[in-house]
Amino acid sequence: MKQSNKVIALLLMLSLMAGLLIGCGKNDQNEDLSDKTTFTMGFDASFPPYGYQDENNEYVGFDIDLAQEVANRNGWTLVKQPIDWDSKDMELNSGTIDCIWNGFTINGREDNYTWSKAYVDNSQVVIVKSESDIYELEDLKGKVVVVQTDSSALAAFTGEDATEENKNLCAEFQDLQQVSDYNNAFMNLEAGSVDAICMDVGVANYQLEQRGSQFRMLDSNVSSEQYGIGFKQGNTALRDQVQVTLDEMLADGTFAEIAEKWGLTDSVCLGEEGTDQAYKKDASEAEKVTFWNRFADTVKQLPAGMLATLLIFVLTIVFSMPLGLLLCMIRMSRSAILRGIAKVYISIMRGTPLMLQLLVVFFGPYYLFKIPVSSTYRFYAVIIGFSLNYAAYFAEIYRSGIESIPVGQHEAASVLGYSKVQTFWKVIFPQMAKRVLPPVTNEVITLVKDTSLAFALAYTEMFTQAKQIAAAQASIMPLFIAGLFYYIFNFLVAFVMDKLEKKMQYYR
């Protein structure tokens, strides 16, 4: 145990050091542009019309066209880098991207980045089904509303700068859920698991145009904000160079041409009064939050996610292990039809991503049978999906254990007068359980980590919560803390399984 305590202490030290390094990284000096040859823009590849992948698998959009023109005028090669929106700050601070340029809202983030001037006026709007009884914002009371993680819509309801009216409205929602992208949000809305989506008006207009008349937009806006280009704090050299180029594009009409191409002429605001407030803000004015304060805040917020992870883990074990044994019996059945069905099932479960299986379990009832799915079904879908997947793996582990038992064991039991059922439970099963314990332990440990895939159904477990906290804090530290909890969790699982394995080594 002393050795294990040392390992845990070492991991804790590493997480603290990583947080300190990240905190220090924000004070890097301006980038030297004299030998710059590439310009890497970080963007969400599912955020049309600002940035997305078209039918030719090319990244296109209003922001991408602007960035391409800026790069061309400066002699840079544009690198279009799609990023996980939850990880955008880690991408920026680590230097893998030069800026965040993709309908990126300034409001509420003024102190977190070095900003360009605002170039788009944007509003947060609400989308519902055409036949919905929701017509005003007040009608959202008691409803399930979905937003993108770390989006302006989320900030409009829960952020520090959110209006009291929006905070009060949010408090009366049945639930405010978060998804990774708007395609997922529309799938939830179409299936009936949520009642409304809150999102950027530009993206909403594009989605409504693409999806036809099955959705509509409420007349009232939730909030308004401005878009800008976010650079790493203190990197004013690159920011200024990009801004000078944008101003040139505005003066010669290129900016207006690109806005017209993407139907955003009425939204652009570059050069208007009040668009340079964040641009003029001194990054040193930002309020300094100590490492230990962030560490304490993270630890306080993670327990809810830890409980969700533990619940997924326990219920999956409870259902998948006996289901795997039943599947194993079918797989070893004398009936060729039953064996074939089991083989196909196991092949599908092991041959397709667990994330896809979760989506099928959740959205399948609606898209296959037009049965609306409720928000409460989300948790059950997670448990069903995990249990069905892991049952396939456990079934093959059990089968290998059973087939490893010498045939003489069966013959000896028969001579002693045991029935087949008695032979299995009293002779074969105890030996099989002892032999398969190591591979079962591996699967159980993998399950602990796989619980993070529940985010595919907008179910917030520990790692998803850690990503949300990391996005809010613009720090990777919450992810390291979550990783430490995963390690401790798996260490305890391995410890228990090791004790169980030693206890079953009765012949020693």
N, C-alpha and C positions, 0 to 999 in steps of 0.2 A: 504493500500500500504506500510505503514511503516513496517508491519509485514513481507510482502513478501521481502522487501529489506533486512531485517535481515536474512531471510533464504538464500537468494542469497549470502550475505556476508559470512555466515557461511560455505556454500559449497565451496566458493572460498578459505577460510582459510583452510578447510580440504584438498583441492587439493594441496595447497601450502605445507602444513605439510607433506602430503604423498610424494610429490616430494623431500622434504628435507630429510625425513627418508630414502627414496630409495637412495638418493645421499650419505647419510652417511653409508648406508649398505655396500658399496663397500670396506670399510676399515676394515671389520671383520677380526679377527685373524685366523691363521691357524686352520684347523680342527684337533681335538684330535683323533688320529687313534687307541689308545690303546683299546678302547671298541667298535670299529666299527664292525658291523655285516652284514650290507647291503651296496651295492654299486648300486646307481641308475643312470642309463645312460638315458639322454634325447635324443630322436631321432625322425626324421620325418619318419612315418610309410609308406610313399609312395615314398621312395627313393632307389629303387633297383639298384645295388646289395648290397648296403651298409646297408640298413635296410628296411624291408617291411613285409607285412603279406602274408604268402603263402596260398595254397589251403586248408590247414588244420587249418587255422586261428592261426597259430603260427608265432611269430615274428622271422624272420631269416635274415641273411645277413653277409657280411664280417665284418663290425664293431661290430655286435652283437656277432659273434663268438670270435673276439678278446677280447671284454669286458667279455665274459663268462669265457675265459681262465684266464684273469687277476683276476677275482673274485675268481675263483677256487683256484688259487695259493696263494691267500691271505686269504683264509678261509671266504670270504664274500659271501652272497647270492645276486646274480645279480637281480636287479629289472629293467625290460625293460619298460621304461615309454615313450609312444608315446606323442609327444607334438605338439601344433600348432606352426609352425615355426616362425610366427610373435611374439609369446609370449615366445620365448626361453630364452631371457634375464631376463624376469620377473620370469620364472621358476627357473633359476639359482640363481638369487639374493635373491629370497625368501627361498631358501634351499630345494625346493621340488625335485630337482635333484642335483646330485653331479657334473655332467659335461655334456657338449654338445658333443656327440660322434656320428657323422653321416655324413661323408663326409663334414666336417666343414672346410671351407677355412680360412687359416691364413692370407693371403695377404689382407691388408687393415684393418685388425682387430687386429693388433699386440698390440695395446695399450688398447684394451677393455677387455682382458682376460689374465689369467695366462695359458700359453700354454705348451703342451707337445712338443716333437720334431716332426717335420713333418714326416709322414709315407707313404704318397701317393703323387706322382706328378700327377697333373690333368690339363686338358685343357678344355676351353669352346669352344664348337663346334656348328654348325648350322644344324638343321634338316629341310628338306622341303619335300613336296610331290614328288613322283618319277617323275611325269610328269611336275613338275614345271620348269619355265624358269630361275630359280635362280641357278647359278653354281659357282659364285664367291661372295665374300663378297660385292664387289662393286654393284652387282645386287640387293642388299637389299635396295638400294635407292628408296624411294617412296613406300616401302612395309610396311606392318604391322607385327611387330615382337613381340613375347610374351616371357616373362621370368617369373621365379618364384619370388615371393616377397622376398626381402632381400637376394637374391641369388648372387653368384659370377658373374653370367651372367649380372645381373643388375649393379653390381659394375663395371664390365668391360666396360660398356657403360656410366655410369653416376657417378661413384665413384670418389673420390678425386685422386686416383692413376690411373684412366683410362688414356690410352694413348690419345694423341691429335688425332691420326688417328681414334680411336674408337669413341671419342666424336664427331668428325666431321661427321663420318658415321651415328651415332645416330641422329644427328641434321637433317639428310636428310631422316630419316624414315618417313613414313606417320604417324606412331604412334608406341610407345613402350608401350605395355600393360603388366600388371602383373596379375598372377593367383596364387592361393594358392597351387596348386600341379601340377605335370607334366601330370597326367591323364587328368586333365581339359585342359591342354595345347594341348595335342594330339587330344582331342575332338574338340577343336577350329580349329586346323590345318586341321583335316579331314573334318570338315563341311565347310571349306573355309573362316571362319571369320578372320583368320590370315594367313600370307604367310610363316612364318618361326618361329621355336623355337630355342632359344639359351640356351644351357644347358651343364652340365658336361659330359665329354666324356664317363666316366664309365657308367653313367645312360643311356646315349644315345645308347651305344652299347647294353645294356640289352634290352632297349625298341625296338630297331630295330630287335633284334633277336626274340622278342616275337610277334611283329606286322607284320612280313612278309615283302614283297617287296613293299608295298605301300608308304614307306618313304625312304629317302636316306640322307646321311651326306655329307656336303661340305668338300672338301679337306683342305681348309684353316682354321686354328684355330683363334678364336677371341682373346684369351689370355691364359696364363698358370699360374697356382698357385699350392700351396701345401696344403694338408689336415693335420689338427692336432686335438688334443682333447682340447677343451676349458673348463677351470675351472674358478671359481669365482676369481676375482682379489685378489691376496694376499694369496690364498689357495695353497701355494707351497708344504705343507706337503703331501696332497693327490696326487697332481700332481707328485711329486717326487717318491712316492711309486708306482704309476701306471707306470711311466716311467722306473723305475728299473725293474719292472716285464716284460714290453715290451722288454727291452734290453735282459733279460734272454731268452725270447721266440725267439728273433732273433738269439741268440747264439746257442740255441739247435735245431733250424730248425723248431720250431712250427709255427712261424710267416710265414715262406715261405710256409708251408703246407696249412695254411688257405688261403693265397693269391692264391695259385694254385687251391684250391677248388673253388674259386669264379672267376677264370679267370682274376686275377689282377696282375699276376706275373710281367708283363712288366711295371706296374704302381707304384709298391711299391718302397719306397726310404729310409726307416728307416735305419739309420747307415751311410748313404752317407754324403759326405762333403756338408756343407751348410744347413743341415736340422735342425740345433739347434739354429738358430739365434733368433727366437721368444722365444725359451726355455730359453735362457740366458738373455733375456731382463728383466730389472728390472721394475716391475709394477709401481713403484713410478715415473718412467720417463715419464709416460703418461701425455699428456697435460691436464691440469685441465680446465674444462668448468664450469663456474658458473651456479647456478640454474637459475638466472634471465636471463642469455643469452639464456639458453635452453627454458625458458618460453616464451621469446620474439620470438625466432625462431619458436616455435610451433604455437603461435598465428598468426604469419605472414603466415604460410603455410596452416592453416586450412580453410581460407575463400573459396577457390576453392571447397573443399569438402562440405562445408556448403551450397554453391550455388547448388551443385548437389543434396544434400539431400532435399533442399527446392523445387527444380524442381520436383523431384519424388513425394514429398508430395502433391504439388499443383495439378499436372496433374492427380494423382491418385484420388484425391477428385473430380476433375472436371468430370472425366469419370465414376468413380465407383458409385457415388451417384445416378445419373439418370439411369445408367444401372441397379442398384439395384432395383429401383422403377419399371422398366420394368420387371425385373425378378420376382418381387413380384406380379405384375399383372398376369403374366403367371402362377405363383405358385397358385394363387387363381382363375384361369380360370375354367370355367364350363367343359372344355374339359379334360377328364381323361388322354388323351395322352400328352397334353401340361403340365398338372400338374405333370405327371410322369417324363417327361423330366426335368422339373425344379427341382423336388425333387432329381433326380440322380445327376444333375449338382451341386446343393448346397451340397449334401452329399460328392461328390468328393472334392470340393473346401475346405470344412471345415474339411474333414477327412484325407487329405494328407498335408505334409509340404509345405509351401510356397516356400522354396528353390527348392524342386523337381519340382514344377509347373513352376518356372522360367526357370529351365533347359529344361523342355519339350517345353516351348514356344520358347526358343532360338534354341535348337538343333533339335526340332521336324521336321521342314521343310526338313532338310537334311536327317535325319535317317529314316523318314517315306516316303518322296517323292523324295529324292535325289536332293532337291533344295539347291544349295549352299547358305549360309548365309553370308552377308557382315559384315564388322566391324561396319558399321554405324547402322546396325539392332540391335546392342547390347542395345542401349538406348531404342529403341522402344520396344524391348522384355521385358525390365524391366518395362516399363509403362503398357504394355499389361498384363503382369503377375500379377502385383499388382492390376490393375483395375479389372481383372476377379476374383481374389481372394476376394477382399473387397466387390465387388458387391454382392457376395453370403451372406456375413454377414449382409450387409445393407438390403438386401431383406428380411431376416428373422426378422430384427428389425422393418422394415416397416410393415410387415405382422402382427406382434404382436400388433403394434399401431393401425392398421386399425381394427383388430378384437376386440380391446378393446372398440371401439366406440359402444354405445348402439344402438340396431336395431331401436329404436324409432327415432333416428336422420334421418335415411333413410326414415322412414314413414312420418315424419314431412316434409321433403323436397319434398316428392312425393305429399303430400297434397297441398303444395305451388306451385306445377306445375313445379318443377325442373326436368330436364332430368337426366339420370344416370351420364352423364359426368359432368353436372353442380353440381349435388349433391356431386360428389367426390371432385371436385376442390374447391367448395365454402363452403362446409360443413364438409366433412370428412377429407380432406387433412390438413386444418389448425389445426384441433384438434389432428390429428395423429402426425403432425410435432412437436407440443408442448409436446406431451406425450413421444415421442421417443428421444427427445433431450439428456437426460442423457446417455442412452446407445450409441447413436451416438457419443457423446463426448468421451466416453471410447474407441470406435473404432478409432476415429481420433487420440487420444493420442497414442494408440498402433501403428498406422501407422507411426508416427514420429520415433518410435524406430525400427520398422520393416524395415525402409529404409536401415538399415545396411546390410540386406540380399542381397542387390544388388551386393555384392562382389562375389556371386556365379557365376555371369556372367562377372566377371572381370571389373565391372563398379565401378569406384572409387568415393564413396560418403564420407561423413565426418568421419564415424567410421573406414572405411578401410584406409583412409588417416592417421588417428590418429595411427592406428596400424603400418603402414609403418614408420611413424615418430618415434614411440616408438622403433621399431626394429633398426632403424638407430642410435638413441640416446642411446640405451640400457637402457631405462628408461620407467617407467609406467606413468610418468607425463602427456604425451600427451593424454592418455586415460582418465585421470581424467579431463583434460581440455575439451575434447570432451563430457564427461559426464555432465559437467557443462553447455555446450552449449545446450545439449539435454534437460536438466532440464529447462533452460530459455525458450527454444522453446516451450516446453510443458506447462510451466507456462503461456506463452502468449496465447497459444491455449485455455487452460482451462479458462483463464480470459475472452477471447472474447466469448466463449461458455456460460459462466456463465452470462455475460451481456445479451446475446441473450435470454437465458432461462428466466431471470427476466423480460425482455421486453415482452415476450410472456405470462407472467402470468397476462394477462389483467384483469381477474376476481378479482384480488386482489387490 
